[in-house]
Amino acid sequence: MTRWIPLVALGFFTLTASFGAAQSAEAPEAGAIRPAGEATLEEFLWINRPLVVFADNPADPRYVQQMQLVTERLDALTERDVVVITDTDPAARSPIRQALRARGFMFVLIAKDGTVILRKPAPWDVREISRSIDKQPLRQQEVRDRRDQLRQ
């Protein structure tokens, strides 16, 4: 009987550790998609790359398709410090909608320095969005820095 106690304890700690790891892995993604609300683009300066998805209605087929593409590969976007901001209520006139002058469906990808990288009137695959980010000098520097840290 005493042989089973360490085995049961090991199983319990393994189970709880994997549960905690799963929760921490989901935490960044949960905050990776958020509504525009009263947020401003200045909040993300030098911290995140906002990907703002606009539509006049959440039932817009282009909006639905874009969000499906984003959620399927959200990990690739979070790896690149992308936060997805959605705005489907033109009547609310959010600060981000006013700043980017959105009409109808469109998505806008903004660099960490606040410059607009992409502005598209149709859904785009995350692979293409990632390529656009990876071409940016700041992203290339981030990759070099991460590689140098791994070598040390």
N, C-alpha and C positions, 0 to 999 in steps of 0.2 A: 504494500500500500504506500509506503514512504517513497518508493521509486516513482510513483505516478505524480506526486506533488510537483517535483521540478519540471516534469514534462508538461503538466497542465499549466503551470506558471509560465513556462516558455511559450506555449501556445497562446495563452491569454495576452502576454506582452507583445507577441508578434502580431496578433489580430488588432490590438489597440494601436500599435505603432503604424500599421498599414492604414487603418482608418484615419488616423491623424494626418498621415501623408496625403491621403486622398482629399481630405478637407483642405489642406494648405495648397494643394495643387489646383483646387477649384476656386479658391478665394480670389486670385488675380483675375481670372476669367469672369467671375461674377461682376466685378467692377469695370470690366473692359467694355461693356455696352451699357450706355446710360442715356437717359433723355436729356435734351438740351436744357429745359427748364430755364433757370436764370443764370446759367453758367456763361462765362465769357471766354474768349480765346486766350486772353492774357493768363488765365489760370493754368494753362498747359505749356506756356513758354519755357523752353529748355528742359521740360520734364517728359512730355509725351508728344506723340505725333497724332493730332486729332484727325479722324476720318469721319466727316460729318455727312450723314445721309439724310437728305430732305425729301419730302413728298407732301402733297396736299391732303393725303388721306392714307391711313395705314393699310388700306385695302388695295392701294395702287399696285398692280402686278409687277412693275419694275422695282418698287420698294421691297415687296415680298421676295422677289428673286435675289436682290442684292443682299438682304438680310440672311437668306438661306446660304448664299455663297460665303458670307462673312462667318456665320456660326459654324459652318462645316470646317473651316480652317482658322478658327480664332487663335489657336496656339501659335501659328506663324505670325500673326499680327501682334500678339502680346510679346513675343520674342523681340519684336522691333519697336517696343514701347508705344504701340498704337492703342489709342482709346477711341472706341466707336461711339459717336454721339448721334442720336436720332432726333429728328424734328418732323413730326407729321401734322402739326397744327399751325397753319399760316396765320390764323386769327390771333394766336397768342403773341406773335411778333417777338420771339425770343431775341436776346442780344446777338446771338450767333447768326440767326437768320438775317437780322438787319445788317450785320457786318459783312456777310457774304452775298447779300442781295439775291437770295434764292427764290426761284419761281418753279413750281412743278417739281418733278423728280430731278434730282441731281445729287452727285456726291462730290465732296471736296476733300482732298488729302492735303494736310498742312504739315510743313516741316517743323522741327523743334524750334527753329528760329522765328517761326511765324509766317514764313512765306508759303504761298500756295504752290504745291507741287503738281497737283492734278485737279481738273474740274471737268467732270464728265456728265452728259445727259442720259447715259444708259448704264445698266449694271456692268460691273467689271469683276473678273475672277480675282481671287486673293493672290494667285500666283503673279498676275500682272501688276497688281498693287505692290506686292513685295518687291518685284523687280524695280519698280519706280523708286521705292524707298532705298533699295540697295545701291542704286546709282548715285545717291546723294553723298557728298564728301563727308558730312558728319557721321552718317551710318558707316561708311568705309573706315573712318577713324575709330568708331566704336568696336567694329569687328577686329581691327588691328590691336586695340587696347586689350580686348578680351583674350585674343590669341597670346599676347605677351604675358598676361597674367597667368594663363594656363602653363606656359613654359617655365615659370619661376617656381 
